[in-house]
Amino acid sequence: PLERHPPILATILRPSSTSTSSPLGRALRMRGSRPPKKPRAIAAEGSTLARAPPLLRVCSYNVLAQTHLETHSHLYRGAPPDALDGPTRLARLISQLAGLGADVLALQEVEPPVFAALSQALGAYGVRGVYKQRTGAGQPDGVAVFLRTPRLQLLCVEEVEFAALAKREPDLVVPPPSAELALRLRRQADKGQVALLVTVLDTQSGGER
């Protein structure tokens, strides 16, 4: 949706006078004439113009773990068979992610074999990843973050386990003022949910992100 995109800042020139005797006024009155040229930014002698850093493209993607798909197959009865086949889904996923050209890929429901396959395939495009599997017995998937190098240099990775956090910091994970939030976070902990906090150096902007 358009409202999700960052606002575009535009500089609007307004005439200081509405007099038609000014060059701008005469230009506005002339029919069929070309609009006045846009003014160019001119740097003062000895100064430099600040340039905005290039856009950082981030993609968040729930890839649907094959184990979950097969466990809850009744949810996907209307899907074509090839869309449910594990090897076919993996090949399409690799093609999709490679075609996005994102600088950061934040993926959920990633199984270890899928992470290994993605690491090998995306590595050819200079993409490197880190992985954290969900905690608890029988949890088949986890989360992964892939970074495009050499633009992004990995500085620090912090793994967050909600179950361990709930035991260590109960007041932090279960804030008393919000019963709804407390229940939601407790469910995350019970499901063995995890998170990856990644700090990188953006070599094109010279700052940490």
N, C-alpha and C positions, 0 to 999 in steps of 0.2 A: 504493500500500500504506500501511496505517496507520502502519507504523514509520517512514515517511519524513516524517511530519508532525512539527512541533516539539512537545515535550511540553507538556502543559497543567498549569500550576501552580495548585494549589488550597490554600486555607487551611482546615484542619480544626480545629474547636473540640473540645477534650477537657475534660470536667469535672475539676476539681481534686480532687473527692471522689466516691466511688461511693455516698455516702449518699443514700437515697431521700427524705430530709427536705428536701433542697435543691430549689429551684424546678425546676431542670433534671431532677433525679431524679424528681420527681412527674410532670413532663411526659412522661418516658420510660415511666412505669408506666401512664399513662392510655391505655386502649384507645379507638381511634376519635377521639382528639383530634387537632387540627391540629399539625403539627410546629412547633417554635419558629421565629420569624422570624429570618432571617439578619441578623446585626449589620451596621450601616452604619459605614463608615469616617468618622471625624470628624476634621477637621483642627484642630490647635491654633490658637489665635488668632494671627493674623499670619503663618501659614504657608500653603503651598499644597501640594496633593497632586500628585505627579508622574503624568502620564498617559503611557501607552505610545504611541509614534508609530503611526500607521495602518500596516497591513500593506503591504509593497511586493510587488506581484505580478509575478513574472518568468516568462517562457515561453521555452524553448529549443526550436527547431523546425528539423528538416532537411526542406526543402521539395522535395527531389529535382529537380535541374536537368533541364529538358526534354531537353537534349542528352544527358545520361547515360541518361535513360529510353529515348531512341531508339537510342542506341548499344548498350545492353544490353537490347533489347526482349524477348529470350528469357526474361528474369527475370520478366516481367510478362504472360506468356501467359494466365494465368487471370483477369486483370483485365478488367472490362467496358470496351468501347471508349471510352465517354465519360470514363472515369477516366484515359485515356491522352492525350486530346486537349488540346493546349496551352492554347487559349483557355478551354476549360471548366475545366481545372485552375486556371488563374489566377483566374477568377471565384470559384471555390469557396474558393481560398486567401484571397482578400480578405475574403470573407464570414466565413470561420472566424476569421481574425486580428482582424477588427473585433468579432466577437462575444465574444472572450475577455476583453476589457476589461483587458488586462495593462498594467502601467506600463512594463515593459521587454520587448521582443521581441528575442531573439538568434537569428538565422536563419542557416542554412548552405545551401550549394549554390544561392545566389541569382545568377541571371544578370542582367546590366545592364538589359535591358528589363523584367524582372520587378521589379527594384528601383525603376525609374522608375514603373511602374504602381502598386506598393505605396505609394510616396511620395505620389503624387497622390491615391490613394483614402483612405489612412489620414490624410492631412493634414486631411481634413474633420473628423476626430475629435481634432485637436490633437496628432497624433503626428508626430514628426520623426525622420529616420533618417540614418545615416552608413554608408558602404559601402567595402569593400576587396576588390579582385579578386585572385584567386590569381596568383602570379608564374609566369613561364615561357611559352614559346610554346604557343598552342593551348589555354590553360586557359579554359574558357567561363564559369566561375562564381566566386563569392567568398562573403564573409560580410557580414552587415548587422546593425546594432543600431538599433532604433527605440525612442524615448523619448516618454512621454506628458508633454506640457506642459499647463499651466504648472507642474505639480508638480515635474517634474525639469528642471533647467537644466544644459545641457551645459557643463562646465568645461574638459575636456581630452580629446583623442583621441590615442592612440598606436598606430601601425600596426606590427605585428610580421610580418616575413617570415622564415620558418624557414630558407630557403636562405641569405639574407644573414646571418642570425644564426649559422648553422653555420660560415660562413667567418670571421666576425668574432670569434666567441667559441666556438671548437671545444670547449674544456673545459667550457663551460656547456651546450652543446647535446648533447654526447656525454660524459656522465659516465663515467669509466673503471670505477667499481665495479660498474656494472650493464650487462652486455652486452645484455640484453633491452631495457632502456630506451634504450640507445644505438641499437640497431637500429630501434626504433620511431620515435625522433626523426629518425633519418636518412631513414627512409621518408617522414616528413612533409615534410622538406626537399626530397627528390627530387620530391615531388608538387606542389611549389609552394604548400604550405599557408601560410595567413596567419591572423592573429588581430587583433582590435580590443580595445584596453584603453581603457575609457571611464570617466572620472570625472565624476560629476554632483553637483549640489547638490539635495538633497531639501528643498524649501521647506516641507513639512509636518512635517519633523522637525528642520530646521535644521542638518543635518550632511551631510558628504560621504559618498558611497557608491562 
